[in-house]
Amino acid sequence: MGSSRIKWHIVVFLAPAVLVYSAVMVFPLFNTLRLALYTEVDQSRVFVGLDNFRTLFGDPLWSDAFWNALGNNFWFFFIHMLVQNPIGIVLAAMLSHPRLRFAAFYRSAIFIPTILSFVIVGFAWKLILSPIWGIAPDMLSAIGLKSLYAPWLGKEEYALTTLALVSVWQFIGIPMMLIYAALLSIPEEILEAAEVEGITGLAAFWKIKLPLILPSIGIISILTFVGNFNAFDLIYAAQGALAGPDFSTDILGTFMYRTFFGFQLQLGDPHMGSAIATGMFFIILAGVCMYLFLIQTRIRRYQF
């Protein structure tokens, strides 16, 4: 009888968090999905169903920009997966070595950029890489590599990769700390048993440690995916809403911003902007579901 009673203390403690989360996350999400099904005709809102999505994917004026932004988003994500996460794992493995001196200082130094503002990072790197007043040309000249310098943020073929590497520099501390914590949580008995069997050094990392931290690597991968497909701030701070040069750094976040709020001579269209945001939501949802139902399941099978 007592087990069926409502535990009011749980409701009381959860209610504030649920209300705040609903107000700032759930309601805006469903309102965005609703707005995507309407359009503005003679200053009145008219229900058009999926017409905004047909325009987004079928009208070349919209579809070309959408696929360009989506492709750039995937490239932004791949740079993080290929550069940020492997380097983060290597740094974590080095910092977890018991004989490493000043490990706490190195951890703090690598993690500090993570807490910096996107705006500060964007403008700082724009100044550093500037061919006119930046310090990058002089630094490369000092080590005899001046010939390698180019105005990377001003060239279409380099701009997006450059910004992705700046983002890697800023956020590499997150995978490093997560993997570092996972490595420290490995029981000493396992490592000692491996040492008795003669498995030490790199062999111990590949055969013992890496399989045990696979769940953490999976979580880092999905966090990277969600974070990169929600990216906006760094591109906006460094290249502006037009994501130049010639939209070569345009991603879904900047495309949605220009469409929803308008920019310069382009008038804002909340309904088409909501359609783009809805597309972003379903892309992220598909990626998360793929991780949960395919990758995570295989990791568990591999472990057990």
Steps between C-alpha positions, in 0.01 A plus 500: 500500500780735595690433176211632288492838674637798305841605627432873510852595604629368165237704311586815700874473434462411131232758417728812477745324267219357285329841474821682406600230248151504347501880473844535338525173305181300447261788420739678256568167326134420439428862408776484239351180356159673490633816333658288224149397388380859443584794278419871491242616242376863509623541857303198621627154589377224267540123547689350204598157634831381353523768230791675677696174491417450131635850436810435711588177318345567157561867421862545378517841669456325836622146439844603369564703815364223725714221349806725502446573871433132578814387316705762685350378828607143427851615412513705823397185691749271322791734581407477869467121485829452311709758689344602832395165645813294409729775634281523811544126559879525453523796740288317758720191473813712549356698791383184677854362510599479869857620439404819313597815692283817504201302365253729682656809335480342153136399555406852604690664213334278238154542653509881541396582137180302557373760747571795270219678315438408135513870414842545662638189327355598160632856504836402653571239231380737229761750620771233537447368145460844336753554219519872587535526878498135612794329672468171307718616203776620736488180707533283188776728369692460828522123447566523125152398384377835370433342159227283656297802614180591317197712593318185609181672617478688169528200266191292424689170496664556842261714705270228636785260584685784675196584715447132578861476623448814711195328651714188560756715684227649718319178593766231503498523880155335522584162339835510679339536845227242432750240379737592783224430755417171324865391509528579870188292572661181361567267796868462588453123531435469126813695410709305750372170360588617147847600622553151641413364155760729347253750349639847569540837330320546169389137495319553833325807359383328181405164652379598848424870541347583162227230514408615851461866400297432184172614666662835584627534142146429376354769725765750386419419135128567540567817702730615217228426243229691690731791581627538142152489346389768746809711427452868420693731733855450372406534131291810576775661710777435246322527163170675573146389414588474128759233589746614237686482280210424263313287758791254519470489882119503503356233728141422598519732801600809300260410216214472749599828670499699173169346395318537832616848604602647165835660422587819307262504200351158576172520692443257783264207441423323832308223322780400260748548784292259710501251212883511496510464880263203476731342242793551740298339780422187298860468377627512860222263612595252226866513606417446868264210420764340278748522786258361760363210297804402292833614643415487872352150463816374329721658767306315771530172313872559456541564873290215634 
